[in-house]
Amino acid sequence: MVEIFQILLSESFWAASLRIATPLIFGVLGALICEKSGVLNLGIEGIFVAGAMSGWMAVWLGAGLWGGVLVAALAGGFFGLIHAILTVPLGLSQHVSGLGVTLFATSVSYFSYRTALPNVSSPPRIEPFRPLEIPILSDLPFIGAVLSQQTALTWLALFMVGLVWYVMNRTGLGVAIKAVGDNPNSVDAQGLSVYGLRIGAIVAGSALMALGGAFLTMSAFDAFFFGMVNGRGWICIALVIFASWKPGKALLGALLFGAFDALQVRMQTEVGAKVPSQVFLAAPYILSILALVIAARRAEYPRALLTPWFKGQR
């Protein structure tokens, strides 16, 4: 028990928690935007893979780190557009379309990697983002030590939390997106395009999801390899419910899972010889499920989520 408290009070633990949470923050925000507009995007896992591969490949080809971030966002937006066309104007099943996008994006990413590097046994390395120190913040006790170990993409993720909150709660665009996810007929009656709002939200949300994948290859690691996403997209879908579709709670949920994951790594070091490692590996997911069950009972779903809408149909 003493060891756990020492871990929880250490700067390195919270720095690792925030680092692990960063791709989840991007993913949860992206899923939140999609679902607020009334569309479930189960393509998130494949979009993570596409963002990870395309961003890394762009940097390896000489586009630069921020060029890779842009390429990853464009790749995510492209696959989001496919999902949007299938589910919004065509009204196809959001579950089937999302899973199809996941399979398609993952397969295209792996195929592109193998085509570009057919004879490579280990992926080439790139120069990833380095920790970014901001003078005033880095001087703060405890928090400064945590933040000074983060890269520019983590700062971007934290900025996006505030931006998404502001857009969704303080702008007409955010009000329209929430309205189209609750009552699309009322939005249509106001002369706004239900199709346009939903498609735009899905494309923007998918671009954010892809940045979660880009973080893995351009910040957490320095290469792309198969299986590196490891279910993070599915975790984000669950965390959206935990967050009750609110950006602030989305950040909290991502940090909570990151803390669980960082804790299990450290606990394996402390008592790994006495307890099977599988117990520690399963712990973050078990604890996250318990938190989700508790939070989901009070969650308010967008009322038109998963419901197709066709113009002129009441």
N, C-alpha and C positions, 0 to 999 in steps of 0.2 A: 504493500500500500504506500509506503514511504517513497518507493521508487516511482510510482505513478505520479505522485504530487511533485516530485522533483522534475519529472519529464514535463508535466503540464505548466510548470513555472519557468521553463527554460526558453530562451529566445530562439534557439535553433529549432525547437519543436514547432513554434508558431510560424516561423519562417517557412518550414517545410509544409505546414498545413496550408498556408496561403499559396505556395507554389503548386501543390497538388490540386488545390481548389480552382486555380486559374482557368484551365480548359473547361471545367464544369460551369464556371460563371458565364463564359461565352455561350456554352450550349444551353444553359437554362434560360438566359435572356432571349436567345433566338427562338427556343420553343415557346417561351412566354408570349412573344410577339405574334407568332403563328396562331397559337391557341386563343389569344385575345380576339383575333379576327374571326374565330369560329372554325379553324382548320387544324386538325391534329397532324403533325409532321413526323411520322415514324421513319422518314428517310434520314434522320439525324445521325445514325451510326455510320451510314455510308458517306454522308456529307463530311463527317469528321475525318474519315479515311481520305476522301478526295482533297480536303483542305491540307491534311498532313503531307500527302504525296506531292500535290501541285506546288505548294509553297516551298517545300524542300527542293523540288526539281528546278524551280525558277531560280532559287539562290545558287544552286549548283551550276546552272547554266550562265550565271553572271548577272542576274537581275538585281542583286543586292537584297538585304534583309527586308526593307520596307517594300521593295518590289515584290518579294515573295509573299508578304502579307496581302498585298493588293491582288496578286494572282490567286491566292487561296480564297479570298472573299469573292472574286469573280467566279471561281469554280463552284463555290457553295451556292451563289446566286443562280448559276446555270441549272444546277440540279434542283434547286428550289423552284425555278420557273417550270421545269418539267412537272413537278408535283402539283404546282398551282394550276397549270393548264388542265391536268387530268381531273383535279378535284373541284375546281371552281366553275368554269363554264361548262365542262362536260359532266360534272356531278358524280364522278365515279367514287367508289369506296375509298375513303381516306386511309383506312387500314391497309388495304391491298396496294394502293398506289404508293404509300410510304414504304412498305416493305420492298416493293419493286424497285423504288429509287435506291434504297439501301443496297440491294443486291447489285443493281446496275452501277452505282457509283463505286462500290467496292471492286467489282470486276474490272471496270474501266481503269481504275487506279492501279491495280495489280498488273493488268495487261500493259499499261503504259510504262510501268516500271521495268517489266521484263523486256519490252521492246526496246527501250532506251539503253538498258544495261543487260544484254543477253548473256554475257560471259563473266559477269561479276559475282563472286561468291559472297562478298560482304559489301554493304552499301558504302558509297563514298561519303566522306565526312565534309561538313561545311563549317564555317565559322559562325556559331550561333550568337544570339543576343547575349550580352554580358550584363551583370547586375548594374543597375542605374542608381546612383546616389544623388539625392536632391539635398542641397546644403542644409537648409533649415530643418527639414523633416528628419534627416539622418542624424541630427544632433539630439533629437528627443530621446529621453531614457526609455529603454525597453522597446517601444514602438519603432524608434529610429533604427535599432539593430535589426528588427524584423523586416522593415521596409527596405533597408539598404541592401538586402540580399536578393531583391526582386528585380526582374528584367523589365524592359519597356512594355512588353506585352501584358505583364501583370498590371502595370499602371494603366494601360489601355483598358483592360477588363474592368478595373475599378471605376475608371472614368465613364465607361459605357453603362454601368449600373446607374449612375447619376443621370446620364443623358436619357436613358430609356425611361427612368422615373419621370423626368421633366416632360418629355414628349407625351407620355401616356396620361399624365395628370394635369399638365399646365398648357397644353396646346390644343387647337381645334383638330389637328390631325389625330392626336391620341384619343380624343373624345369620339371621333368618327370611327377609329379602329375598334374601340371598345363597343360602340353602338352596333357595328356590323356583326360583332360576335355575340351580341345579345338579341338584337331585333333588326335583322337586315331589311325587313319591309319598311320600317320607319326611316331608315337611311335612304332607301330608294325613294320614298315619298318626299324627302327633302331635296331630291334632284342629284344626289351623290351617286357615284358608281360603286355598287356593291362588289362587282367583279374587280374593278380597279383597286379598291382598297384591300381586298383579300389577297389578290395576286401580289401587290406591292408589299404587304406585310409578310407574306411567305418568302418572297425573294430576299427582303432585308433580314428576316430572321434566319434564313438559311446561310446568308453571308456571314452572320455572326457565329453560327454553328461551326462553319469552316475554319474560323479563326481559332476555335478550340483545338482543332486538329493541327493547325499551323503552329500553335504553341508547343506541341509535343516534339515536332521535328526541328524547330527553329529556336527553342528556348530551353525546354526540359532536356532534350537530347540534341544531337548534331547529325542525325541521319534518319532515314525512313526504313522501317522494317515491318514485315507482315505481322499482324496481330497486335500492333502497338496501341491501338485505340482501346482494345480490351473491354468493350462494353460500356465505355463512358457515356455514349449517346443514350443508351437505355436508362442509365442512372439519371441523366438530365430530365428525361420524361417524367420520372418519379419525383424528382426534386421540384418540378413545376407545381405539382399538386401540393407538396409540402409547403411551398411558398405561397399558396393560395393566389397565384398569378400576380404577385407583387414583387417588384425588383429588389426592394430592401430585404425581404424574406428570402428571395432567391440567393442573394449574397450570403445570408446566414446559413441557408441549407448547404450551399457549396462548401463553405468553411467548416461546417459540422462534419460533412463527409470527409473533407480533407484532414480534419483533426483525427477522426477515427482511423483513417488509413495511416497517417503518420504515427499514431500511437501504436498500431499493431506492429509496425516495423521495429519500433523501439522495444516493445514488450518481447518480441522474439529474441532480441539481444539479451534482455534481462533474464528471462525464464524459459528461453527456447528449449533448453535441454530437458525440462520437466514436462512440458506441454507440447503435443503435436503441432507442427507449424500450420496445419490446415485450420486449426481453431482460430489462429490469429488472422489468417487470410480471409476467413469467413466473417470475422467480427465486424468490420466496417459495414458490410451489407446487412447483417442481422440488426445492428444498431440503427442503421438508416431505415430499415423496414419498420422497426418499432416507432421511430420518430414520425415516419410517414403515416402510419396507422393513427397515431394520436392527432396529427395535424389535419389529416384528410377528413376527419369527422366534422370539422368546422369550415371546410373549404367551400367557397361559392364558385361553382363552375360557370363559365360563359354559357348562357342559355341556348345559344345556337351552335355550340360546339358539336361537330360531327354531322350536322344537319345540312344537306345540300340545299342551295337556293337557286331558283330559276326566275328570271325576270318575267313579270306578268302572272306568276303563279302565287296564289295566296293559300 
